[in-house]
Amino acid sequence: MIRLIALGGVLLASLILLLILREERLTVQGKVPMGRLRRLWWRAERRRAPRYRVDWSVRYLRMNSNPAVRPPPAETPGQIRDISRLGVGFVVQERLPVGTHLQMAFSISSQDEPLAITGEVVWTKEVPALQSSANTSRSFLVGVRFRDLTSQEVEALAFTLVGKSPEKETSLD
C-alpha cells in the first residue's frame, strides 16, 4: 500500500514537471503568454517598485571603461517594455552581459528633449525575436537598474507614470 502511494506521488510530480517544461518550451517559442503557468504558484512580490507597461523606443550606448582602447560605439536602438522608478526592461538585438554600463536616451511625454539616463545591466534573457529577418534572428530582454538619477529625472519619470496602473507580476523578473 505504501509503495502504491509513493508511486502515485512520483507519477504526480513527474506530470507536474512535464507540464512546466512544456510551458517553458512554448513560452520560448512565443506560442503562449509568458508566465501563464507561473500564476498558479503563490509567492511574494520581489520588486521594490511597481513596473509600468510602456511601448517606447530607446537608444543606448555601451559605456567603455577605457575609451582610449576602443573607438566610440554607435548608438543602438531598442524597445522599452516596462519601466519603474528604479529601472527599465527593454528588448535589444544583442546580448548585453550583466554588469555592462549603458547610457540610454528615450523620449517621454512630459518633456520635449529625450531623457538621458545611465544604468547597469542586472539581468538578460533571450526572448522570441520581434522581427523575422536574416539579421535579427535573436532578441534579448535586459533589465537595467538606473544609476545616479538626478532629481529632475526622477520628477520627469514620476510625472510620466502618474495615472498609469502598475502591471501585474510577469516572467520579466
C-alpha positions as CSV (number, residue, x, y, z in Angstrom):
1,M,0.0,0.0,0.0
2,I,2.8,2.4,0.9
3,R,4.6,1.6,-2.4
4,L,1.4,2.5,-4.3
5,I,1.1,5.8,-2.6
6,A,4.8,6.5,-3.2
7,L,4.5,5.5,-6.8
8,G,1.4,7.8,-7.2
9,G,3.4,10.7,-5.7
10,V,6.3,10.2,-8.1
11,L,3.9,10.0,-11.1
12,L,2.2,13.2,-10.0
13,A,5.5,15.0,-9.5
14,S,6.6,13.8,-13.0
15,L,3.4,15.1,-14.6
16,I,3.8,18.5,-13.0
17,L,7.5,18.7,-14.1
18,L,6.5,17.7,-17.7
19,L,3.8,20.4,-17.7
20,I,6.3,23.0,-16.5
21,L,8.9,22.0,-19.1
22,R,6.3,22.1,-21.9
23,E,5.1,25.5,-20.8
24,E,8.7,26.9,-20.8
25,R,9.3,25.4,-24.3
26,L,6.2,27.0,-25.7
27,T,7.0,30.3,-24.0
28,V,10.5,30.4,-25.6
29,Q,8.9,29.7,-29.0
30,G,6.4,32.6,-28.4
31,K,3.4,30.4,-28.6
32,V,1.9,31.1,-25.2
33,P,2.0,34.2,-23.0
34,M,4.9,34.3,-20.6
35,G,4.1,33.4,-17.1
36,R,0.8,31.7,-17.6
37,L,1.7,28.7,-15.6
38,R,3.6,30.8,-13.0
39,R,0.4,32.5,-11.9
40,L,-0.5,29.2,-10.2
41,W,2.4,29.5,-7.7
42,W,2.0,31.6,-4.6
43,R,4.9,33.9,-4.0
44,A,5.5,37.3,-2.6
45,E,6.3,40.3,-4.8
46,R,10.1,40.7,-5.1
47,R,10.1,44.1,-6.8
48,R,10.9,47.2,-4.8
49,A,9.0,49.5,-7.2
50,P,5.9,48.8,-9.4
51,R,6.5,48.4,-13.1
52,Y,4.5,50.2,-15.7
53,R,4.0,48.7,-19.2
54,V,5.1,51.1,-21.9
55,D,6.0,50.9,-25.6
56,W,8.8,53.4,-26.0
57,S,11.8,53.5,-28.3
58,V,15.2,53.8,-26.7
59,R,18.7,54.4,-28.0
60,Y,21.7,53.2,-25.9
61,L,25.4,53.3,-25.9
62,R,27.7,50.9,-24.1
63,M,30.0,52.9,-21.9
64,N,33.6,52.0,-22.3
65,S,35.7,51.6,-19.2
66,N,38.8,52.7,-21.2
67,P,37.8,54.8,-24.2
68,A,41.4,55.0,-25.5
69,V,41.4,51.3,-26.2
70,R,38.3,51.1,-28.5
71,P,36.6,53.5,-30.9
72,P,33.5,55.2,-29.6
73,P,30.5,52.9,-30.1
74,A,27.4,53.8,-32.2
75,E,24.0,54.3,-30.7
76,T,21.9,51.1,-30.8
77,P,18.1,51.1,-30.9
78,G,15.9,49.1,-28.5
79,Q,12.3,48.9,-27.4
80,I,11.3,49.5,-23.8
81,R,8.7,47.1,-22.5
82,D,8.3,48.2,-18.9
83,I,9.7,50.9,-16.6
84,S,9.8,51.7,-12.9
85,R,11.4,54.4,-10.8
86,L,14.4,52.1,-10.3
87,G,15.0,50.6,-13.7
88,V,13.8,49.6,-17.1
89,G,13.3,46.4,-19.1
90,F,13.9,46.6,-22.9
91,V,14.4,44.4,-25.9
92,V,17.6,44.6,-27.9
93,Q,19.2,42.6,-30.8
94,E,22.4,41.8,-29.0
95,R,23.3,40.0,-25.8
96,L,24.4,42.6,-23.2
97,P,26.5,41.0,-20.4
98,V,25.5,41.6,-16.8
99,G,27.4,44.5,-15.4
100,T,27.5,46.4,-18.7
101,H,27.1,50.2,-18.1
102,L,24.8,51.9,-20.6
103,Q,23.9,55.5,-21.5
104,M,20.2,55.4,-22.5
105,A,18.1,58.1,-24.2
106,F,14.3,57.9,-24.6
107,S,11.5,60.4,-25.0
108,I,8.7,60.7,-22.5
109,S,5.5,62.7,-22.9
110,S,6.3,65.2,-20.2
111,Q,9.5,66.5,-21.8
112,D,10.5,67.9,-25.2
113,E,14.0,66.6,-25.1
114,P,14.9,62.9,-24.7
115,L,15.7,61.8,-21.1
116,A,19.3,60.6,-20.9
117,I,19.9,58.2,-18.0
118,T,22.8,55.9,-17.2
119,G,22.2,52.4,-15.9
120,E,23.7,49.0,-15.4
121,V,22.5,45.6,-16.9
122,V,21.4,43.4,-14.0
123,W,20.0,40.5,-16.0
124,T,19.5,39.4,-19.5
125,K,17.3,36.7,-21.1
126,E,16.8,35.5,-24.7
127,V,13.2,36.0,-26.0
128,P,11.5,35.3,-29.3
129,A,12.7,37.7,-32.0
130,L,10.4,40.8,-32.5
131,Q,11.0,40.8,-36.3
132,S,11.8,38.0,-38.6
133,S,14.6,38.8,-40.9
134,A,18.1,37.5,-41.7
135,N,19.9,40.0,-39.5
136,T,17.5,39.9,-36.5
137,S,17.1,36.3,-35.7
138,R,17.6,36.8,-31.9
139,S,16.3,39.2,-29.3
140,F,17.2,39.7,-25.7
141,L,15.2,41.2,-22.9
142,V,17.5,43.1,-20.5
143,G,16.9,44.5,-17.1
144,V,18.7,47.7,-16.4
145,R,19.0,49.4,-13.0
146,F,19.2,53.2,-13.1
147,R,22.3,54.8,-11.7
148,D,22.8,58.3,-10.4
149,L,19.4,59.7,-11.2
150,T,19.1,63.5,-10.8
151,S,16.0,65.0,-9.0
152,Q,14.8,66.4,-12.4
153,E,15.0,62.9,-14.0
154,V,13.1,61.3,-11.0
155,E,10.4,64.1,-11.3
156,A,10.1,63.6,-15.1
157,L,9.7,59.8,-14.7
158,A,7.2,60.2,-11.8
159,F,5.2,62.8,-13.8
160,T,5.0,60.5,-16.8
161,L,4.0,57.4,-14.8
162,V,1.2,59.2,-12.8
163,G,-2.1,57.8,-13.7
164,K,-0.8,54.6,-15.2
165,S,-1.7,51.4,-13.4
166,P,1.2,49.1,-12.4
167,E,1.4,45.8,-14.3
168,K,0.9,42.5,-12.5
169,E,3.9,40.4,-11.9
170,T,5.1,38.7,-15.1
171,S,8.0,36.5,-16.0
172,L,10.2,39.5,-16.8
173,D,11.9,39.1,-13.4
